[in-house]
Amino acid sequence: MFASPKALAAKGVLGMNKRNIDYIGRYNPRRLYKFVDDKLSTKQLAIDNNIHSPGLIGVISQQHDIAMVPKLVQGKSGFVVKPAQGSGGKGIMVITKVKDGRFYKPNGDEITHEEMTRHVSNTLSGLFTLGGKPDVAMIEELIQFDPVFDGFSFEGVPDIRLIIFKGFPVMGMLRLSTKASDGKANLHQGAVGVGLDLANGQGLYAVQFDRKVEYHPDTGRKLNEIKVPHWDKLLHLAAGCYEMSGLGYLGTDMVLDVEHGPLLLELNARPGLAIQIANDQGILPRLKQIEALGEQNMDVEQRIAYSKKHFSTAHA
């Protein structure tokens, strides 16, 4: 989509080296990484700051505790197992149906108790972490996604990524799972990314595997027809994570639950750059505009109002 360095610069695209040095390195104190690199720590941070996130059913931290999983999820219609320190969606297992003590994935495939035991054991062993560090397995409540997304996602739960810089929302996208991504909202695995207008959550442009698409590859729904509901609440939740985390440049991943509304899934101290492709524009001019404001005392509402005014496609 962006061919040459000159074309990239003209688009205002932020590259990895500049992101790492000028934004992550400058605005994200390393001492704070532990609160976002570990999802269990992030969840505790969210609880302490009254920010809603999916309910925690239990934590498996020792191999001999794996046998507790069936008891922990007894009576649940579904649940999610995820590594606390996993990255890129690796190691996340979604169970959408529990029947007669048996577990089923979104596509209907059964996960046997032996397979579940092996998956949790691999999680504890660090199979899904960077560097193979020992980990813990979190078991969370299954999210019941808002029916407004019916037909826009294949099997999995759509999530909303917002980049927050110095407390200002600067770019957003909706990530939609596909058959290729195995029901996970991960762009590298084949999910669809839909750029969103910061003013109202309207879909603008969409990509899969870094190529423009107009329709969801599995459902056929036209992607720019989507408009994310509860948009102001999502902006408020994401912008408030600046004060909660202390990180100046971060990604917030959120979902919409039909009963509980916007929920925070996780924070990312090193958010990826593909959001620029999903929006068909670079993020660098927006970052520079925020930097040009210097030190300011805007509250969350004022920062959101600024972003909606200056970074909306309608005002571009």
C-alpha positions in Angstrom: 0.0 0.0 0.0 2.9 2.3 0.9 5.7 1.6 -1.6 8.7 3.9 -1.1 10.2 5.7 1.9 9.2 8.9 0.1 5.6 7.7 -0.1 5.7 6.7 3.6 6.9 10.1 4.6 4.3 11.8 2.6 1.6 9.8 4.3 3.1 10.7 7.8 3.7 7.0 8.6 5.4 6.3 11.8 8.1 3.7 11.4 9.3 1.1 14.0 12.6 2.8 14.8 11.1 6.2 15.3 8.3 4.7 17.3 10.7 2.9 19.6 13.1 5.8 20.1 10.9 8.9 20.0 7.7 7.7 21.5 8.0 4.4 23.4 11.5 5.1 24.7 10.7 8.7 25.5 7.2 8.5 27.0 7.0 5.0 28.5 9.1 4.6 31.7 10.4 1.0 31.8 9.5 0.6 35.5 5.8 0.7 34.4 6.0 -2.0 31.8 5.4 -4.7 34.4 1.8 -3.4 34.9 0.9 -3.8 31.2 3.1 -6.7 30.1 1.4 -9.0 32.6 -2.4 -9.2 32.0 -3.1 -10.2 35.6 -1.3 -7.1 36.9 -3.3 -5.0 34.3 -6.5 -6.5 35.6 -5.6 -5.6 39.2 -4.7 -2.1 38.1 -8.1 -1.8 36.4 -9.9 -3.0 39.4 -8.1 -0.5 41.6 -9.0 2.3 39.3 -12.7 1.3 38.8 -12.2 0.4 35.1 -14.3 -2.5 34.0 -12.8 -5.6 32.5 -13.9 -9.2 31.9 -14.6 -11.1 35.1 -11.8 -13.3 36.4 -12.9 -16.8 37.2 -9.6 -18.1 38.5 -5.8 -18.3 38.0 -3.7 -21.5 37.6 -0.2 -20.9 38.6 1.1 -24.4 39.4 1.1 -27.6 37.4 -0.7 -29.5 40.1 -3.5 -27.0 40.1 -4.5 -27.7 36.5 -6.9 -30.4 37.6 -9.0 -27.6 39.2 -10.0 -26.2 35.8 -13.2 -28.3 35.4 -14.4 -27.3 38.9 -13.6 -23.6 38.3 -15.7 -23.4 35.1 -18.5 -25.6 36.4 -21.8 -23.9 35.6 -20.3 -21.6 33.1 -21.7 -21.5 29.5 -18.2 -20.6 28.2 -14.8 -19.1 29.3 -11.5 -17.9 28.0 -8.0 -19.3 29.0 -5.1 -16.9 28.3 -1.5 -16.6 29.3 -0.9 -13.6 31.6 2.3 -12.7 29.7 1.4 -13.8 26.2 1.6 -11.6 23.2 0.1 -11.3 19.8 -2.9 -13.4 20.7 -0.8 -16.5 21.3 -2.1 -19.1 23.7 -5.6 -17.7 24.0 -8.2 -20.4 24.0 -11.9 -19.5 23.7 -14.5 -21.9 24.8 -18.0 -20.9 23.8 -19.9 -24.0 25.0 -19.7 -26.3 28.0 -21.9 -29.3 27.8 -21.9 -32.3 30.1 -18.4 -31.4 31.2 -17.1 -31.1 27.6 -15.6 -28.0 26.1 -16.2 -26.6 22.6 -14.5 -23.9 20.6 -16.4 -21.3 18.5 -16.2 -23.4 15.4 -17.8 -26.4 17.2 -14.6 -28.4 17.6 -14.4 -30.2 21.0 -11.4 -29.6 23.2 -10.9 -32.7 25.3 -9.8 -32.6 28.9 -6.4 -33.9 27.8 -6.0 -31.1 25.3 -7.1 -28.5 27.9 -4.6 -29.9 30.4 -1.8 -29.8 27.8 -2.7 -26.3 26.8 -2.7 -24.9 30.4 0.5 -26.9 31.1 2.2 -25.3 28.1 1.0 -21.9 29.3 2.6 -22.4 32.7 5.8 -23.6 31.0 6.1 -20.3 29.1 5.4 -21.6 25.6 3.5 -18.4 24.7 5.7 -15.9 26.4 8.6 -14.0 25.0 11.8 -15.8 26.0 9.9 -18.8 27.3 9.5 -17.3 30.9 7.3 -19.3 33.3 3.7 -17.9 33.3 0.3 -18.3 34.8 -3.0 -19.1 33.1 -5.9 -16.8 33.6 -9.5 -18.1 33.2 -11.9 -15.3 32.4 -15.6 -14.9 31.8 -16.7 -15.3 28.2 -17.6 -11.9 26.6 -21.1 -11.8 25.1 -20.4 -9.3 22.3 -22.9 -6.7 21.3 -25.3 -7.9 18.5 -24.5 -4.7 16.5 -21.4 -6.7 15.3 -23.5 -9.6 13.9 -22.2 -10.5 10.5 -19.1 -8.3 10.9 -17.0 -10.9 12.7 -16.5 -14.7 12.2 -17.0 -16.7 15.4 -14.8 -14.5 17.7 -15.3 -11.3 19.6 -14.4 -8.1 17.9 -12.2 -5.7 19.8 -11.4 -2.0 19.6 -7.8 -0.7 19.6 -7.2 2.9 20.4 -3.8 4.5 20.5 -3.5 7.0 23.3 -0.7 9.6 23.3 -0.3 11.8 26.4 -3.9 11.0 27.3 -5.3 11.9 23.8 -6.9 9.4 21.5 -5.0 9.7 18.3 -6.1 6.7 16.1 -8.5 3.8 16.4 -9.5 0.6 14.6 -11.9 -2.3 15.0 -10.4 -5.8 14.7 -12.7 -8.5 13.4 -12.0 -12.1 13.5 -12.1 -14.3 10.4 -11.9 -18.0 9.5 -8.2 -17.4 8.7 -7.5 -16.0 12.1 -9.3 -18.9 13.9 -11.8 -16.6 15.5 -9.2 -14.3 17.0 -9.0 -10.6 16.5 -5.3 -10.6 15.6 -4.3 -8.9 12.4 -1.1 -10.9 12.0 -3.2 -14.1 12.0 -5.6 -12.8 9.4 -8.2 -10.7 11.2 -9.7 -7.7 9.5 -8.7 -4.2 10.7 -11.3 -1.4 10.2 -10.1 2.2 10.6 -12.5 4.2 12.7 -13.4 7.9 12.7 -12.5 9.3 16.1 -15.5 11.6 16.1 -18.1 8.9 16.0 -16.7 5.4 15.6 -17.7 5.1 12.0 -15.9 2.6 9.9 -13.7 4.2 7.2 -11.4 1.7 5.5 -10.5 -1.9 6.0 -7.6 -4.2 5.4 -6.7 -7.9 5.8 -3.1 -9.1 5.5 -2.2 -5.4 4.8 -4.5 -5.3 1.7 -7.6 -3.3 1.3 -10.9 -5.1 1.5 -14.5 -3.8 1.3 -16.3 -6.9 2.5 -15.8 -9.3 5.4 -14.1 -12.4 3.7 -16.4 -14.9 5.5 -19.7 -13.1 6.1 -19.8 -10.7 3.1 -20.9 -7.7 5.2 -19.7 -4.3 3.8 -17.2 -3.1 6.3 -17.5 0.6 6.1 -21.1 0.3 7.1 -20.2 -0.5 10.7 -20.5 2.1 13.4 -19.2 1.2 16.9 -21.8 1.9 19.6 -21.0 3.4 23.0 -18.2 5.3 21.3 -17.9 8.1 23.8 -17.7 5.6 26.7 -14.9 3.7 24.8 -13.0 7.0 24.3 -13.4 7.9 27.9 -12.2 4.4 29.1 -9.2 4.5 26.8 -8.1 8.0 27.5 -8.4 7.4 31.3 -5.8 4.6 31.0 -3.2 7.3 30.6 -3.6 8.3 34.3 -4.1 4.7 35.3 -0.9 3.4 33.7 1.4 6.4 33.6 2.3 5.5 30.0 2.5 8.3 27.5 2.2 6.1 24.4 0.0 3.1 24.7 -2.5 0.9 23.0 -5.8 0.1 24.7 -7.7 -3.1 23.6 -11.4 -3.0 24.5 -14.6 -5.0 23.8 -18.3 -4.3 24.0 -20.2 -6.7 26.1 -24.0 -6.8 25.6 -24.6 -6.7 29.4 -21.7 -4.8 30.8 -20.9 -2.4 28.0 -17.2 -1.4 27.3 -14.6 -3.5 29.0 -10.8 -3.2 29.0 -9.1 -6.3 27.7 -5.5 -5.3 28.0 -3.0 -2.5 27.6 0.0 -2.5 25.3 3.2 -0.4 25.9 4.5 -1.2 22.4 1.4 -0.9 20.2 1.9 -2.1 16.6 1.9 0.1 13.6 -0.7 -1.7 11.4 -3.4 0.6 12.7 -2.0 3.1 10.2 -2.7 0.7 7.3 -6.2 0.1 8.6 -6.8 3.9 8.6 -5.0 4.5 5.3 -3.0 7.3 6.9 0.0 7.9 9.1 -0.2 8.6 12.8 2.9 10.8 13.0 1.2 14.2 12.2 -1.2 13.6 15.0 1.5 12.7 17.5 3.5 15.9 16.5 0.3 18.0 16.9 -0.1 16.7 20.5 3.6 17.3 21.2 3.2 20.9 20.0 0.6 21.5 22.7 3.4 21.2 25.3 2.4 20.7 28.9 -1.3 21.1 29.4 -3.8 20.5 32.2 -6.8 19.2 30.1 -8.9 16.6 31.8 -10.2 13.4 30.0 -13.3 15.1 28.6 -11.2 18.0 27.2 -8.7 15.7 25.6 -11.4 13.6 24.0 -13.1 16.8 22.6 -9.8 17.9 21.2 -9.2 14.6 19.4 -12.7 14.5 18.0 -12.3 18.0 16.6 -8.8 17.6 15.2 -8.4 14.0 14.2 -11.8 13.2 12.7 -11.9 12.3 9.0 -14.6 14.9 8.6 -12.2 17.6 9.6 -9.1 16.2 7.9 
